Amino acid sequence: MYMLNLYLNLSVFMILIFLFMFSNYYKKHLLVGLMSLEFIMLTIFMFIYMYLMYLELSIYFMCLFLVIMVCESILGLTILVYMVRKIGNDYVKMLNLLII
């Protein structure tokens, strides 16, 4: 039970760090927004892992969740590379100028 409380406190701390990062820096660069999204996905991953281990269930769902996280990361980086090649920077303000 002690480990569960420790993981819960750590998860809350990670979510607070995410909210601070996201609220202060997401408006400027797309890369910071993508990093914030990955951070929250890692927090959710840790949360799910904690509950699956606490309930002594199988972790096959974790593999599926990791695959979805990787696909999300690849899509975000693809958009970032496309923006940098097309516009020359990764400012969020320039997203409305992106013509596909």
Distance bins in CASP14 RR format, pairs under 12 A and 6 or more apart:
PFRMAT RR
TARGET T0000
AUTHOR 0000-0000-0000
RMODE 2
METHOD distances of the structure
MODEL  1
1 7 0 0 0 0 0 1 0 0 0 0 0
1 8 0 0 0 0 0 1 0 0 0 0 0
1 54 0 0 0 0 1 0 0 0 0 0 0
2 8 0 0 0 0 0 1 0 0 0 0 0
2 9 0 0 0 0 0 1 0 0 0 0 0
2 54 0 0 0 0 0 1 0 0 0 0 0
3 9 0 0 0 0 0 1 0 0 0 0 0
3 10 0 0 0 0 0 1 0 0 0 0 0
3 49 0 0 0 0 0 1 0 0 0 0 0
3 50 0 0 0 0 1 0 0 0 0 0 0
3 51 0 0 0 0 0 1 0 0 0 0 0
3 53 0 0 0 0 1 0 0 0 0 0 0
3 54 0 0 0 0 1 0 0 0 0 0 0
4 10 0 0 0 0 0 1 0 0 0 0 0
4 11 0 0 0 0 0 1 0 0 0 0 0
4 47 0 0 0 0 0 1 0 0 0 0 0
4 49 0 0 0 0 0 1 0 0 0 0 0
4 50 1 0 0 1 0 0 0 0 0 0 0
4 51 0 0 0 0 1 0 0 0 0 0 0
4 53 0 0 0 0 1 0 0 0 0 0 0
4 54 1 0 1 0 0 0 0 0 0 0 0
4 55 0 0 0 0 0 1 0 0 0 0 0
5 11 0 0 0 0 0 1 0 0 0 0 0
5 12 0 0 0 0 0 1 0 0 0 0 0
5 50 0 0 0 0 0 1 0 0 0 0 0
5 54 0 0 0 0 0 1 0 0 0 0 0
6 12 0 0 0 0 0 1 0 0 0 0 0
6 13 0 0 0 0 0 1 0 0 0 0 0
6 46 0 0 0 0 0 1 0 0 0 0 0
6 50 0 0 0 0 1 0 0 0 0 0 0
6 54 0 0 0 0 0 1 0 0 0 0 0
7 13 0 0 0 0 0 1 0 0 0 0 0
7 14 0 0 0 0 0 1 0 0 0 0 0
7 43 0 0 0 0 0 1 0 0 0 0 0
7 45 0 0 0 0 0 1 0 0 0 0 0
7 46 1 0 0 1 0 0 0 0 0 0 0
7 47 1 0 0 1 0 0 0 0 0 0 0
7 48 0 0 0 0 0 1 0 0 0 0 0
7 49 0 0 0 0 1 0 0 0 0 0 0
7 50 1 0 1 0 0 0 0 0 0 0 0
7 51 0 0 0 0 1 0 0 0 0 0 0
7 52 0 0 0 0 0 1 0 0 0 0 0
7 53 0 0 0 0 1 0 0 0 0 0 0
7 54 0 0 0 0 1 0 0 0 0 0 0
8 14 0 0 0 0 0 1 0 0 0 0 0
8 15 0 0 0 0 0 1 0 0 0 0 0
8 43 0 0 0 0 0 1 0 0 0 0 0
8 46 0 0 0 0 0 1 0 0 0 0 0
8 47 0 0 0 0 1 0 0 0 0 0 0
8 50 1 0 0 1 0 0 0 0 0 0 0
8 51 0 0 0 0 0 1 0 0 0 0 0
8 54 0 0 0 0 0 1 0 0 0 0 0
9 15 0 0 0 0 0 1 0 0 0 0 0
9 16 0 0 0 0 0 1 0 0 0 0 0
9 46 0 0 0 0 0 1 0 0 0 0 0
9 47 0 0 0 0 0 1 0 0 0 0 0
9 50 0 0 0 0 0 1 0 0 0 0 0
10 16 0 0 0 0 0 1 0 0 0 0 0
10 17 0 0 0 0 0 1 0 0 0 0 0
10 42 0 0 0 0 0 1 0 0 0 0 0
10 43 0 0 0 0 1 0 0 0 0 0 0
10 46 1 0 0 1 0 0 0 0 0 0 0
10 47 0 0 0 0 1 0 0 0 0 0 0
10 49 0 0 0 0 0 1 0 0 0 0 0
10 50 0 0 0 0 1 0 0 0 0 0 0
11 17 0 0 0 0 0 1 0 0 0 0 0
11 18 0 0 0 0 0 1 0 0 0 0 0
11 39 0 0 0 0 0 1 0 0 0 0 0
11 40 0 0 0 0 0 1 0 0 0 0 0
11 42 0 0 0 0 0 1 0 0 0 0 0
11 43 1 0 1 0 0 0 0 0 0 0 0
11 44 0 0 0 0 1 0 0 0 0 0 0
11 45 0 0 0 0 0 1 0 0 0 0 0
11 46 1 0 0 1 0 0 0 0 0 0 0
11 47 1 0 1 0 0 0 0 0 0 0 0
11 48 0 0 0 0 0 1 0 0 0 0 0
11 49 0 0 0 0 0 1 0 0 0 0 0
11 50 1 0 0 1 0 0 0 0 0 0 0
11 51 0 0 0 0 0 1 0 0 0 0 0
12 18 0 0 0 0 0 1 0 0 0 0 0
12 19 0 0 0 0 0 1 0 0 0 0 0
12 43 0 0 0 0 1 0 0 0 0 0 0
12 46 0 0 0 0 0 1 0 0 0 0 0
12 47 0 0 0 0 1 0 0 0 0 0 0
13 19 0 0 0 0 0 1 0 0 0 0 0
13 20 0 0 0 0 0 1 0 0 0 0 0
13 39 0 0 0 0 0 1 0 0 0 0 0
13 43 0 0 0 0 1 0 0 0 0 0 0
13 46 0 0 0 0 0 1 0 0 0 0 0
14 20 0 0 0 0 0 1 0 0 0 0 0
14 21 0 0 0 0 0 1 0 0 0 0 0
14 36 0 0 0 0 0 1 0 0 0 0 0
14 38 0 0 0 0 0 1 0 0 0 0 0
14 39 1 0 0 1 0 0 0 0 0 0 0
14 40 0 0 0 0 1 0 0 0 0 0 0
14 41 0 0 0 0 0 1 0 0 0 0 0
14 42 1 0 0 1 0 0 0 0 0 0 0
14 43 1 0 1 0 0 0 0 0 0 0 0
14 44 0 0 0 0 1 0 0 0 0 0 0
14 45 0 0 0 0 0 1 0 0 0 0 0
14 46 1 0 0 1 0 0 0 0 0 0 0
14 47 0 0 0 0 1 0 0 0 0 0 0
14 50 0 0 0 0 0 1 0 0 0 0 0
15 21 0 0 0 0 0 1 0 0 0 0 0
15 22 0 0 0 0 0 1 0 0 0 0 0
15 36 0 0 0 0 0 1 0 0 0 0 0
15 39 0 0 0 0 1 0 0 0 0 0 0
15 40 1 0 0 1 0 0 0 0 0 0 0
15 41 0 0 0 0 0 1 0 0 0 0 0
15 42 0 0 0 0 0 1 0 0 0 0 0
15 43 1 0 1 0 0 0 0 0 0 0 0
15 44 0 0 0 0 1 0 0 0 0 0 0
15 46 0 0 0 0 0 1 0 0 0 0 0
15 47 0 0 0 0 1 0 0 0 0 0 0
16 22 0 0 0 0 0 1 0 0 0 0 0
16 23 0 0 0 0 0 1 0 0 0 0 0
16 39 0 0 0 0 0 1 0 0 0 0 0
16 40 0 0 0 0 0 1 0 0 0 0 0
16 43 0 0 0 0 0 1 0 0 0 0 0
17 23 0 0 0 0 0 1 0 0 0 0 0
17 24 0 0 0 0 0 1 0 0 0 0 0
17 35 0 0 0 0 0 1 0 0 0 0 0
17 36 0 0 0 0 1 0 0 0 0 0 0
17 39 1 0 0 1 0 0 0 0 0 0 0
17 40 0 0 0 0 1 0 0 0 0 0 0
17 42 0 0 0 0 0 1 0 0 0 0 0
17 43 0 0 0 0 1 0 0 0 0 0 0
18 24 0 0 0 0 0 1 0 0 0 0 0
18 25 0 0 0 0 0 1 0 0 0 0 0
18 26 0 0 0 0 0 1 0 0 0 0 0
18 32 0 0 0 0 0 1 0 0 0 0 0
18 33 0 0 0 0 0 1 0 0 0 0 0
18 35 0 0 0 0 1 0 0 0 0 0 0
18 36 1 0 0 1 0 0 0 0 0 0 0
18 37 0 0 0 0 1 0 0 0 0 0 0
18 38 0 0 0 0 1 0 0 0 0 0 0
18 39 1 0 1 0 0 0 0 0 0 0 0
18 40 1 0 1 0 0 0 0 0 0 0 0
18 41 0 0 0 0 1 0 0 0 0 0 0
18 42 0 0 0 0 1 0 0 0 0 0 0
18 43 1 0 0 1 0 0 0 0 0 0 0
18 44 0 0 0 0 0 1 0 0 0 0 0
19 25 0 0 0 0 0 1 0 0 0 0 0
19 26 0 0 0 0 0 1 0 0 0 0 0
19 36 0 0 0 0 1 0 0 0 0 0 0
19 39 0 0 0 0 0 1 0 0 0 0 0
19 40 0 0 0 0 1 0 0 0 0 0 0
19 43 0 0 0 0 0 1 0 0 0 0 0
20 26 0 0 0 0 0 1 0 0 0 0 0
20 36 0 0 0 0 1 0 0 0 0 0 0
20 39 0 0 0 0 0 1 0 0 0 0 0
21 27 0 0 0 0 0 1 0 0 0 0 0
21 28 0 0 0 0 0 1 0 0 0 0 0
21 29 0 0 0 0 0 1 0 0 0 0 0
21 32 1 0 0 1 0 0 0 0 0 0 0
21 33 0 0 0 0 1 0 0 0 0 0 0
21 34 0 0 0 0 0 1 0 0 0 0 0
21 35 1 0 0 1 0 0 0 0 0 0 0
21 36 1 0 1 0 0 0 0 0 0 0 0
21 37 0 0 0 0 0 1 0 0 0 0 0
21 38 0 0 0 0 0 1 0 0 0 0 0
21 39 1 0 0 1 0 0 0 0 0 0 0
21 40 0 0 0 0 1 0 0 0 0 0 0
21 43 0 0 0 0 0 1 0 0 0 0 0
22 28 0 0 0 0 0 1 0 0 0 0 0
22 32 0 0 0 0 1 0 0 0 0 0 0
22 33 1 0 0 1 0 0 0 0 0 0 0
22 34 0 0 0 0 0 1 0 0 0 0 0
22 35 0 0 0 0 1 0 0 0 0 0 0
22 36 1 0 1 0 0 0 0 0 0 0 0
22 37 0 0 0 0 1 0 0 0 0 0 0
22 38 0 0 0 0 0 1 0 0 0 0 0
22 39 0 0 0 0 1 0 0 0 0 0 0
22 40 1 0 0 1 0 0 0 0 0 0 0
22 43 0 0 0 0 0 1 0 0 0 0 0
23 32 0 0 0 0 0 1 0 0 0 0 0
23 33 0 0 0 0 0 1 0 0 0 0 0
23 36 0 0 0 0 1 0 0 0 0 0 0
24 32 0 0 0 0 1 0 0 0 0 0 0
24 33 0 0 0 0 0 1 0 0 0 0 0
24 36 0 0 0 0 1 0 0 0 0 0 0
25 31 0 0 0 0 1 0 0 0 0 0 0
25 32 1 0 1 0 0 0 0 0 0 0 0
25 33 1 0 0 1 0 0 0 0 0 0 0
25 34 0 0 0 0 0 1 0 0 0 0 0
25 35 0 0 0 0 1 0 0 0 0 0 0
25 36 1 0 0 1 0 0 0 0 0 0 0
25 39 0 0 0 0 0 1 0 0 0 0 0
25 92 0 0 0 0 0 1 0 0 0 0 0
26 32 1 0 1 0 0 0 0 0 0 0 0
26 33 1 0 1 0 0 0 0 0 0 0 0
26 34 0 0 0 0 1 0 0 0 0 0 0
26 35 0 0 0 0 1 0 0 0 0 0 0
26 36 1 0 0 1 0 0 0 0 0 0 0
26 37 0 0 0 0 1 0 0 0 0 0 0
26 39 0 0 0 0 0 1 0 0 0 0 0
26 40 0 0 0 0 0 1 0 0 0 0 0
26 90 0 0 0 0 0 1 0 0 0 0 0
26 91 0 0 0 0 0 1 0 0 0 0 0
26 92 1 0 0 1 0 0 0 0 0 0 0
26 93 0 0 0 0 0 1 0 0 0 0 0
27 33 0 0 0 0 1 0 0 0 0 0 0
27 36 0 0 0 0 0 1 0 0 0 0 0
27 91 0 0 0 0 1 0 0 0 0 0 0
27 92 1 0 1 0 0 0 0 0 0 0 0
27 93 0 0 0 0 1 0 0 0 0 0 0
27 95 0 0 0 0 0 1 0 0 0 0 0
28 36 0 0 0 0 0 1 0 0 0 0 0
28 89 0 0 0 0 0 1 0 0 0 0 0
28 90 0 0 0 0 1 0 0 0 0 0 0
28 91 1 0 0 1 0 0 0 0 0 0 0
28 92 1 0 0 1 0 0 0 0 0 0 0
28 93 0 0 0 0 1 0 0 0 0 0 0
28 94 0 0 0 0 0 1 0 0 0 0 0
29 35 0 0 0 0 1 0 0 0 0 0 0
29 36 0 0 0 0 0 1 0 0 0 0 0
29 80 0 0 0 0 1 0 0 0 0 0 0
29 83 0 0 0 0 0 1 0 0 0 0 0
29 84 0 0 0 0 0 1 0 0 0 0 0
29 89 0 0 0 0 1 0 0 0 0 0 0
29 90 1 0 1 0 0 0 0 0 0 0 0
29 91 1 0 0 1 0 0 0 0 0 0 0
29 92 1 0 0 1 0 0 0 0 0 0 0
29 93 0 0 0 0 1 0 0 0 0 0 0
29 94 0 0 0 0 0 1 0 0 0 0 0
29 95 0 0 0 0 0 1 0 0 0 0 0
30 36 0 0 0 0 0 1 0 0 0 0 0
30 37 0 0 0 0 0 1 0 0 0 0 0
30 76 0 0 0 0 1 0 0 0 0 0 0
30 77 0 0 0 0 0 1 0 0 0 0 0
30 78 0 0 0 0 0 1 0 0 0 0 0
30 79 1 0 0 1 0 0 0 0 0 0 0
30 80 1 0 1 0 0 0 0 0 0 0 0
30 81 0 0 0 0 0 1 0 0 0 0 0
30 82 0 0 0 0 0 1 0 0 0 0 0
30 83 1 0 0 1 0 0 0 0 0 0 0
30 84 0 0 0 0 1 0 0 0 0 0 0
30 87 0 0 0 0 0 1 0 0 0 0 0
30 88 0 0 0 0 0 1 0 0 0 0 0
30 89 0 0 0 0 1 0 0 0 0 0 0
30 90 1 0 1 0 0 0 0 0 0 0 0
30 91 1 0 0 1 0 0 0 0 0 0 0
30 92 1 0 1 0 0 0 0 0 0 0 0
30 93 0 0 0 0 0 1 0 0 0 0 0
30 94 0 0 0 0 1 0 0 0 0 0 0
30 95 1 0 0 1 0 0 0 0 0 0 0
30 98 0 0 0 0 0 1 0 0 0 0 0
31 37 0 0 0 0 0 1 0 0 0 0 0
31 38 0 0 0 0 0 1 0 0 0 0 0
31 73 0 0 0 0 0 1 0 0 0 0 0
31 76 0 0 0 0 1 0 0 0 0 0 0
31 77 0 0 0 0 1 0 0 0 0 0 0
31 79 0 0 0 0 0 1 0 0 0 0 0
31 80 1 0 0 1 0 0 0 0 0 0 0
31 81 0 0 0 0 0 1 0 0 0 0 0
31 83 0 0 0 0 1 0 0 0 0 0 0
31 84 0 0 0 0 1 0 0 0 0 0 0
31 89 0 0 0 0 0 1 0 0 0 0 0
31 90 1 0 1 0 0 0 0 0 0 0 0
31 91 0 0 0 0 0 1 0 0 0 0 0
31 92 0 0 0 0 1 0 0 0 0 0 0
32 38 0 0 0 0 0 1 0 0 0 0 0
32 39 0 0 0 0 0 1 0 0 0 0 0
32 80 0 0 0 0 0 1 0 0 0 0 0
32 90 0 0 0 0 1 0 0 0 0 0 0
32 91 0 0 0 0 0 1 0 0 0 0 0
32 92 0 0 0 0 1 0 0 0 0 0 0
33 39 0 0 0 0 1 0 0 0 0 0 0
33 40 0 0 0 0 0 1 0 0 0 0 0
33 76 0 0 0 0 1 0 0 0 0 0 0
33 77 0 0 0 0 0 1 0 0 0 0 0
33 79 0 0 0 0 0 1 0 0 0 0 0
33 80 0 0 0 0 1 0 0 0 0 0 0
33 90 0 0 0 0 1 0 0 0 0 0 0
33 91 0 0 0 0 0 1 0 0 0 0 0
33 92 0 0 0 0 1 0 0 0 0 0 0
33 95 0 0 0 0 0 1 0 0 0 0 0
34 40 0 0 0 0 0 1 0 0 0 0 0
34 41 0 0 0 0 0 1 0 0 0 0 0
34 72 0 0 0 0 1 0 0 0 0 0 0
34 73 1 0 0 1 0 0 0 0 0 0 0
34 74 0 0 0 0 0 1 0 0 0 0 0
34 75 0 0 0 0 1 0 0 0 0 0 0
34 76 1 0 1 0 0 0 0 0 0 0 0
34 77 1 0 0 1 0 0 0 0 0 0 0
34 78 0 0 0 0 0 1 0 0 0 0 0
34 79 0 0 0 0 1 0 0 0 0 0 0
34 80 1 0 0 1 0 0 0 0 0 0 0
34 81 0 0 0 0 0 1 0 0 0 0 0
34 83 0 0 0 0 0 1 0 0 0 0 0
34 90 0 0 0 0 1 0 0 0 0 0 0
34 92 0 0 0 0 0 1 0 0 0 0 0
35 41 0 0 0 0 0 1 0 0 0 0 0
35 42 0 0 0 0 0 1 0 0 0 0 0
35 73 0 0 0 0 0 1 0 0 0 0 0
35 76 0 0 0 0 0 1 0 0 0 0 0
35 77 0 0 0 0 0 1 0 0 0 0 0
35 80 0 0 0 0 0 1 0 0 0 0 0
35 90 0 0 0 0 0 1 0 0 0 0 0
36 42 0 0 0 0 0 1 0 0 0 0 0
36 43 0 0 0 0 0 1 0 0 0 0 0
37 43 0 0 0 0 0 1 0 0 0 0 0
37 44 0 0 0 0 0 1 0 0 0 0 0
37 69 0 0 0 0 1 0 0 0 0 0 0
37 72 1 0 0 1 0 0 0 0 0 0 0
37 73 0 0 0 0 1 0 0 0 0 0 0
37 75 0 0 0 0 0 1 0 0 0 0 0
37 76 0 0 0 0 1 0 0 0 0 0 0
37 77 0 0 0 0 0 1 0 0 0 0 0
37 79 0 0 0 0 0 1 0 0 0 0 0
37 80 0 0 0 0 0 1 0 0 0 0 0
38 44 0 0 0 0 0 1 0 0 0 0 0
38 45 0 0 0 0 0 1 0 0 0 0 0
38 69 1 0 0 1 0 0 0 0 0 0 0
38 70 0 0 0 0 0 1 0 0 0 0 0
38 72 0 0 0 0 1 0 0 0 0 0 0
38 73 1 0 0 1 0 0 0 0 0 0 0
38 74 0 0 0 0 0 1 0 0 0 0 0
38 75 0 0 0 0 0 1 0 0 0 0 0
38 76 0 0 0 0 1 0 0 0 0 0 0
38 77 0 0 0 0 0 1 0 0 0 0 0
39 45 0 0 0 0 0 1 0 0 0 0 0
39 46 0 0 0 0 0 1 0 0 0 0 0
39 69 0 0 0 0 0 1 0 0 0 0 0
39 73 0 0 0 0 0 1 0 0 0 0 0
40 46 0 0 0 0 0 1 0 0 0 0 0
40 47 0 0 0 0 0 1 0 0 0 0 0
40 69 0 0 0 0 0 1 0 0 0 0 0
40 72 0 0 0 0 0 1 0 0 0 0 0
41 47 0 0 0 0 0 1 0 0 0 0 0
41 48 0 0 0 0 0 1 0 0 0 0 0
41 65 0 0 0 0 1 0 0 0 0 0 0
41 66 0 0 0 0 1 0 0 0 0 0 0
41 68 0 0 0 0 1 0 0 0 0 0 0
41 69 1 0 1 0 0 0 0 0 0 0 0
41 70 0 0 0 0 0 1 0 0 0 0 0
41 71 0 0 0 0 0 1 0 0 0 0 0
41 72 1 0 0 1 0 0 0 0 0 0 0
41 73 0 0 0 0 1 0 0 0 0 0 0
42 48 0 0 0 0 0 1 0 0 0 0 0
42 49 0 0 0 0 0 1 0 0 0 0 0
42 65 0 0 0 0 0 1 0 0 0 0 0
42 66 0 0 0 0 0 1 0 0 0 0 0
42 69 0 0 0 0 1 0 0 0 0 0 0
42 72 0 0 0 0 0 1 0 0 0 0 0
42 73 0 0 0 0 0 1 0 0 0 0 0
43 49 0 0 0 0 0 1 0 0 0 0 0
43 50 0 0 0 0 0 1 0 0 0 0 0
43 69 0 0 0 0 0 1 0 0 0 0 0
44 50 0 0 0 0 0 1 0 0 0 0 0
44 51 0 0 0 0 0 1 0 0 0 0 0
44 61 0 0 0 0 0 1 0 0 0 0 0
44 62 0 0 0 0 0 1 0 0 0 0 0
44 65 1 0 0 1 0 0 0 0 0 0 0
44 66 0 0 0 0 0 1 0 0 0 0 0
44 68 0 0 0 0 0 1 0 0 0 0 0
44 69 0 0 0 0 1 0 0 0 0 0 0
44 72 0 0 0 0 0 1 0 0 0 0 0
45 51 0 0 0 0 0 1 0 0 0 0 0
45 52 0 0 0 0 0 1 0 0 0 0 0
45 59 0 0 0 0 0 1 0 0 0 0 0
45 61 0 0 0 0 0 1 0 0 0 0 0
45 62 1 0 0 1 0 0 0 0 0 0 0
45 63 0 0 0 0 0 1 0 0 0 0 0
45 64 0 0 0 0 0 1 0 0 0 0 0
45 65 1 0 0 1 0 0 0 0 0 0 0
45 66 1 0 0 1 0 0 0 0 0 0 0
45 67 0 0 0 0 0 1 0 0 0 0 0
45 68 0 0 0 0 0 1 0 0 0 0 0
45 69 1 0 0 1 0 0 0 0 0 0 0
45 70 0 0 0 0 0 1 0 0 0 0 0
45 72 0 0 0 0 0 1 0 0 0 0 0
46 52 0 0 0 0 0 1 0 0 0 0 0
46 53 0 0 0 0 0 1 0 0 0 0 0
46 62 0 0 0 0 0 1 0 0 0 0 0
46 65 0 0 0 0 0 1 0 0 0 0 0
46 69 0 0 0 0 0 1 0 0 0 0 0
47 53 0 0 0 0 0 1 0 0 0 0 0
47 54 0 0 0 0 0 1 0 0 0 0 0
47 62 0 0 0 0 0 1 0 0 0 0 0
47 65 0 0 0 0 0 1 0 0 0 0 0
48 54 0 0 0 0 0 1 0 0 0 0 0
48 55 0 0 0 0 0 1 0 0 0 0 0
48 57 0 0 0 0 0 1 0 0 0 0 0
48 59 0 0 0 0 1 0 0 0 0 0 0
48 60 0 0 0 0 0 1 0 0 0 0 0
48 61 1 0 0 1 0 0 0 0 0 0 0
48 62 1 0 0 1 0 0 0 0 0 0 0
48 63 0 0 0 0 0 1 0 0 0 0 0
48 64 0 0 0 0 0 1 0 0 0 0 0
48 65 1 0 0 1 0 0 0 0 0 0 0
48 66 0 0 0 0 0 1 0 0 0 0 0
48 68 0 0 0 0 0 1 0 0 0 0 0
48 69 0 0 0 0 0 1 0 0 0 0 0
49 55 0 0 0 0 0 1 0 0 0 0 0
49 57 0 0 0 0 0 1 0 0 0 0 0
49 58 0 0 0 0 0 1 0 0 0 0 0
49 59 1 0 0 1 0 0 0 0 0 0 0
49 61 0 0 0 0 1 0 0 0 0 0 0
49 62 1 0 0 1 0 0 0 0 0 0 0
49 63 0 0 0 0 0 1 0 0 0 0 0
49 65 0 0 0 0 1 0 0 0 0 0 0
49 66 0 0 0 0 0 1 0 0 0 0 0
50 57 0 0 0 0 0 1 0 0 0 0 0
50 59 0 0 0 0 0 1 0 0 0 0 0
50 62 0 0 0 0 0 1 0 0 0 0 0
51 57 0 0 0 0 1 0 0 0 0 0 0
51 59 0 0 0 0 0 1 0 0 0 0 0
51 61 0 0 0 0 0 1 0 0 0 0 0
51 62 0 0 0 0 0 1 0 0 0 0 0
52 58 1 0 0 1 0 0 0 0 0 0 0
52 59 1 0 1 0 0 0 0 0 0 0 0
52 60 0 0 0 0 1 0 0 0 0 0 0
52 61 1 0 0 1 0 0 0 0 0 0 0
52 62 1 0 0 1 0 0 0 0 0 0 0
52 63 0 0 0 0 0 1 0 0 0 0 0
52 65 0 0 0 0 0 1 0 0 0 0 0
53 59 1 0 0 1 0 0 0 0 0 0 0
53 62 0 0 0 0 1 0 0 0 0 0 0
55 61 0 0 0 0 0 1 0 0 0 0 0
58 64 0 0 0 0 0 1 0 0 0 0 0
59 65 0 0 0 0 1 0 0 0 0 0 0
59 66 0 0 0 0 0 1 0 0 0 0 0
60 66 0 0 0 0 0 1 0 0 0 0 0
60 67 0 0 0 0 0 1 0 0 0 0 0
61 67 0 0 0 0 0 1 0 0 0 0 0
61 68 0 0 0 0 0 1 0 0 0 0 0
62 68 0 0 0 0 0 1 0 0 0 0 0
62 69 0 0 0 0 0 1 0 0 0 0 0
63 69 0 0 0 0 0 1 0 0 0 0 0
63 70 0 0 0 0 0 1 0 0 0 0 0
64 70 0 0 0 0 0 1 0 0 0 0 0
64 71 0 0 0 0 0 1 0 0 0 0 0
65 71 0 0 0 0 0 1 0 0 0 0 0
65 72 0 0 0 0 0 1 0 0 0 0 0
66 72 0 0 0 0 0 1 0 0 0 0 0
66 73 0 0 0 0 0 1 0 0 0 0 0
67 73 0 0 0 0 0 1 0 0 0 0 0
67 74 0 0 0 0 0 1 0 0 0 0 0
68 74 0 0 0 0 0 1 0 0 0 0 0
68 75 0 0 0 0 0 1 0 0 0 0 0
69 75 0 0 0 0 0 1 0 0 0 0 0
69 76 0 0 0 0 0 1 0 0 0 0 0
70 76 0 0 0 0 0 1 0 0 0 0 0
70 77 0 0 0 0 0 1 0 0 0 0 0
71 77 0 0 0 0 0 1 0 0 0 0 0
71 78 0 0 0 0 0 1 0 0 0 0 0
72 78 0 0 0 0 0 1 0 0 0 0 0
72 79 0 0 0 0 0 1 0 0 0 0 0
73 79 0 0 0 0 0 1 0 0 0 0 0
73 80 0 0 0 0 0 1 0 0 0 0 0
74 80 0 0 0 0 0 1 0 0 0 0 0
74 81 0 0 0 0 0 1 0 0 0 0 0
75 81 0 0 0 0 0 1 0 0 0 0 0
75 82 0 0 0 0 0 1 0 0 0 0 0
76 82 0 0 0 0 1 0 0 0 0 0 0
76 83 0 0 0 0 1 0 0 0 0 0 0
76 90 0 0 0 0 0 1 0 0 0 0 0
77 83 0 0 0 0 0 1 0 0 0 0 0
77 84 0 0 0 0 0 1 0 0 0 0 0
77 90 0 0 0 0 0 1 0 0 0 0 0
78 84 0 0 0 0 0 1 0 0 0 0 0
78 85 0 0 0 0 0 1 0 0 0 0 0
79 85 0 0 0 0 0 1 0 0 0 0 0
79 86 0 0 0 0 0 1 0 0 0 0 0
79 87 0 0 0 0 0 1 0 0 0 0 0
79 90 0 0 0 0 1 0 0 0 0 0 0
79 92 0 0 0 0 0 1 0 0 0 0 0
79 95 0 0 0 0 1 0 0 0 0 0 0
79 98 0 0 0 0 1 0 0 0 0 0 0
79 100 0 0 0 0 0 1 0 0 0 0 0
80 86 0 0 0 0 0 1 0 0 0 0 0
80 87 0 0 0 0 0 1 0 0 0 0 0
80 88 0 0 0 0 0 1 0 0 0 0 0
80 89 0 0 0 0 0 1 0 0 0 0 0
80 90 1 0 1 0 0 0 0 0 0 0 0
80 91 0 0 0 0 0 1 0 0 0 0 0
80 92 0 0 0 0 0 1 0 0 0 0 0
80 95 0 0 0 0 0 1 0 0 0 0 0
80 98 0 0 0 0 0 1 0 0 0 0 0
81 87 0 0 0 0 0 1 0 0 0 0 0
81 88 0 0 0 0 0 1 0 0 0 0 0
81 90 0 0 0 0 1 0 0 0 0 0 0
82 88 0 0 0 0 0 1 0 0 0 0 0
82 90 0 0 0 0 0 1 0 0 0 0 0
82 95 0 0 0 0 0 1 0 0 0 0 0
82 98 0 0 0 0 1 0 0 0 0 0 0
82 99 0 0 0 0 0 1 0 0 0 0 0
82 100 0 0 0 0 1 0 0 0 0 0 0
83 89 1 0 0 1 0 0 0 0 0 0 0
83 90 1 0 1 0 0 0 0 0 0 0 0
83 91 0 0 0 0 1 0 0 0 0 0 0
83 92 0 0 0 0 1 0 0 0 0 0 0
83 93 0 0 0 0 0 1 0 0 0 0 0
83 94 1 0 0 1 0 0 0 0 0 0 0
83 95 1 0 0 1 0 0 0 0 0 0 0
83 96 0 0 0 0 0 1 0 0 0 0 0
83 97 0 0 0 0 1 0 0 0 0 0 0
83 98 1 0 0 1 0 0 0 0 0 0 0
83 99 0 0 0 0 0 1 0 0 0 0 0
83 100 0 0 0 0 0 1 0 0 0 0 0
84 90 1 0 1 0 0 0 0 0 0 0 0
84 91 0 0 0 0 0 1 0 0 0 0 0
84 94 0 0 0 0 0 1 0 0 0 0 0
84 98 0 0 0 0 0 1 0 0 0 0 0
85 98 0 0 0 0 0 1 0 0 0 0 0
86 94 0 0 0 0 1 0 0 0 0 0 0
86 95 0 0 0 0 0 1 0 0 0 0 0
86 97 0 0 0 0 1 0 0 0 0 0 0
86 98 1 0 0 1 0 0 0 0 0 0 0
86 99 0 0 0 0 1 0 0 0 0 0 0
86 100 0 0 0 0 1 0 0 0 0 0 0
87 93 0 0 0 0 0 1 0 0 0 0 0
87 94 1 0 1 0 0 0 0 0 0 0 0
87 95 0 0 0 0 1 0 0 0 0 0 0
87 96 0 0 0 0 0 1 0 0 0 0 0
87 97 1 0 0 1 0 0 0 0 0 0 0
87 98 1 0 0 1 0 0 0 0 0 0 0
87 99 0 0 0 0 1 0 0 0 0 0 0
88 94 0 0 0 0 1 0 0 0 0 0 0
88 97 0 0 0 0 0 1 0 0 0 0 0
88 98 0 0 0 0 0 1 0 0 0 0 0
89 95 0 0 0 0 0 1 0 0 0 0 0
89 97 0 0 0 0 0 1 0 0 0 0 0
89 98 0 0 0 0 0 1 0 0 0 0 0
90 98 0 0 0 0 0 1 0 0 0 0 0
91 97 0 0 0 0 1 0 0 0 0 0 0
91 98 0 0 0 0 0 1 0 0 0 0 0
92 98 0 0 0 0 0 1 0 0 0 0 0
END
